[in-house]
Amino acid sequence: MSTASTKNGKGLISGAIIGALGGLIGLGGAEFRLPVLKGTFKMPTLEAVIFNKAMSLTVVAVALLFRTKSISLDQLMGHLDIVLNLLAGSLVGAWWAAGRAMKMSRVWLDRIILILLVLLSLVMLSEAWLPLHNSSGGLFMPGTATVIAGVISGFFIGVVAALLGVAGGELLIPTIVILFGADIKLAGSLSLMISLPTMIVGFFRYTNADAFQILKTEKSLFIWMVVGSVIGAAIGGLMVGLIPVKALMTLLGVVLMISAIKTFKHTRQTSDATV
């Protein structure tokens, strides 16, 4: 078997596994894909982020189409104010962060990604043990405070989405539920409506980077990983309920933490070697 075929096979399998895990817990799984792109496929950091961003954009677009079957478009349009509120911050955050990432040294980009992965693992662990299903009512009374909080939250979510190449659902869903008091199932669909334009902005910003060429040089790998992700997400969705979500999210939170620590060790060795 050729090297290219082996790589494509790994892309299909890893995409399917990550997609299935994402389908089981209701997330895209891009936070797990990034360490795989860097570790298994040996992509440089910025190239891995851009590749992950393109993957997330494709998967979220597909997911949004399927979600419209469970929640009507009219219902989503009825909460357009939440979408626009968070987008006002996330679009700016994604544009700014992508621009900074292109100018940043790879060592510092690795360090920031490490911190963000650790924070996401802690968010995942907290969501596992502090479920949001019973949340009712927004954090503030509807008004200026909620709008300002939404813009600020959106900005930081946009930053995370741009720097990791993720959709940001693990941050958007709890934000929508806690800040606006939305139902968690509705929040899942609203998060996709926010993620898609946010990722498009970050993706467009990255087109100015030399690292954007990774999508041409690894076109075949990209296609196979997308196929695997879609298949895996479908399988994961069908398996919902077979594995306790709390146990699964706890395990995945720990796995993400370990991946982040391994990235930190690699970064530290690289920075030490350049001194």
N, C-alpha and C positions, 0 to 999 in steps of 0.2 A: 504493500500500500504506500502511495506517495506521501511526502510530507504534507502537501496541501490537503490531501484527502483526510489525513490524520487530524490536521488542524480543524477542518470543517466538521469532522465527526465529533471532536471535542466541543466545538461551538454548538452543535445541535444538542448534544447531551447536557452540557452545562446550562444552555438556554432553557431546556425543558425542565431541568431540576429547579433552577431559580424561578422559572415561571410557575411551576407547580407550588412551590413554597409561597410565592406571592399570592397565587390564587387561593390558597388555604387560609391566609390571614387577611386577604383583601387589599394587598399592596402590590406594587409593580415588581419589587425585588431588585431594583437597580442598585440599591446600597450594597447588596451582596455581589452584584455583577462587577462592580468596580475593582474589588480586590482580585477577582478571577482574571480580569483583563490585564491587570498589572502583574499578578503572580504566575498564572498559567500561560498566558499568551505574551508575556514580557513586553507589554506596551509601555512606552514612556508615559509619565503622569498626565500631561496635557492631552496627548493623543488618546489615552484611555478615557479621560473625561469627555472629550468630544465624541468618541465612539459610543460611550454610554449615553450621552445626551441624544444622539440620533436613534439609538435603540429605544430609549424611554419614550421619545416622541412618537415613534411608530406604534409601540405597544399601547400607549395611552389613547391614541387615535382609534385603534381597534376596540379597546375597552369601552370607550365612550359610546361607540356605536351599539355595542351589546347592552350597555346600561340603560339605553333609551327604551329597551323592551320591558324593563322592570319598573322604571320611573318615567312617566310621560314627559315630553318636552314642555308641555304647558305647565306642569308642576315645577320644572326647573326654572322656567321663565318667571314664575311667580316669586322666585327668590333671587332674581337677577341683581338686586341691590347688594346682596352679600358678595356675589361674584365680582361686581364692579369695585366694591370697597377694598377687597383684598388685592385685586388686580392693580389698583392704583399704586400699591406699594411693591407688589411682586415684580411688575414689569421693570420698574426703576432698579430694584435690587438685582435682578438677573442681568440687566444691561451693564450695570456698574461692576458687578463681580466678575463677569466674563472678561471685561476689559482689563481688570486688575490681574486676573489669572494669566492672561497672555503676556503681561510684562513682568510677572513675578518669577523669581528663580525657582527651579524645580524642587530644590531642597525645602524652601519655604512653602511651596504649594503642597508638598507631601505632608509637612507638619500641620498645615491648616486642615487638610483632608483628614489627617489622623484625629484631630480634635473634633471635627464634625461627625466622623464615624462613631467616636466614643459617645458623643452627645446623642446621636440617633439610637445607639444601642441602649442608652439609659432611658430614652423616650419609649422605646419598645418594651423595656422591662417594666416601666411605670404603667404603660397602657395594659400590660398583661395582668397586673395586680391591682390597678385602680381603673376598672372598666368605665367607659363613658356612657354606657347604655341608659343609666338612670339619671343622667344630667337633664335638668329641666330649667328653662329660662336662661337668658343671656347673663354674662358677667356683669354688665352695666345695663341701666335703663336705656332704651333706644334713644339715640341722640348723638351729640357731638363727641362724647367720650368714646362711644362704641366705634364711630367712624375713625377717630384718631388712632385708637388701639388697632383697628383693622388695617389701616395703612402701614403702621409700624410693624405689625406682625407679618403682613404681606411682604414688606421689604426684606426682612430677615429670611423669610421662606424662599424668596427669589434668589437671595445670595446663596443659600444652601443648594438650591436646585441647579444653579449655574456652576458652582464649584465642584459638585459631585456628579452632575449629569443625571440627577434623579428627577422624578415627577414631584416629589415633595408631599405625597399623600399622607405619610406618617406624621407630618407636621400640620398639614392643612385640615385633615379630618378632626383632630382634637381642637384645633383653633376654631373651626366652624361650630362645633358642638358647644364648646365652653363659652366662646365669646358671643355667639349669636343664638344659642339655645336651639339649634336645628336638630332634627332627628338624625341619628347616626347613619341610617341607610341613605337618607337624602344627602347628608354631608359627603358621603362617598362619591356620589355623582357630581355634586357641586365642586368637589376638589378637582375632578377631572376637567371641568370647564375652566378652572383657574390654571391648572397645570399646563394645559395645551398651549394657550397663548404665551404663558410665562416661558415655557421651554422653547417656543418658536423664536422669541426675542433673544434668549441666550444663544440658541443655535445660530441665528443670523449674525450675532456679534462675533461668534467664533470663526465665521467664514473668512475673516481677515487674517487668521493665524496660519502659519506654515503647517502646523500640526493638523490642520483640517484635511490635508492630503491623505490622512489615515483611512478615510472613508473610500478613497479610490484604491489604495494599495491593499486594503483588507475588505474589498467589496464582497468577495465570496464568503468570507467568515461572517460578515454582517448579515447576509441573507440567511445563512444556516442558523445563526443565533436567533434571528427574528422568527423563523419557522419553529425552532425549538421552544422559544418563549411563548408563542401563541398556543402551541399544542400543550405545553406544560400548564399554562394558565387555565386552559379549558379542563384539563384533568384535575388540577387543584380545585377548581370551582365545583366539580362534580363530587370531590372527596370531602367537601366541607361538612363537618359534623362527625367525621370518623375519628378525628384526633382532637382532643381538648385544646381549644385555642390558647388558653392560659399557659399550658405546658409547652405548646409549640412556640409561642412568642417568647417565652422565657428562654428556651433553648436557642432560638435564633438571635435573641439579644446577646446571649453569651458568646455565640459563634461570631457575631459581628464585632464584639469587643476584642476577641482573640485576634481576628483579622487586622483590626486597627493597631493592636500592639505589635504584631509582626511587621506591619508597615512602618511603624515608628522605629523598630530596631534596624530595619533596612535603611531608613532615612538617616539615622544617627551614624551608621557605618559609612554611608556615602559622604555625609558632611565631614566626618573625621578624616576620610581619605583625601578630601580636597583641601584640608588645612595644611 
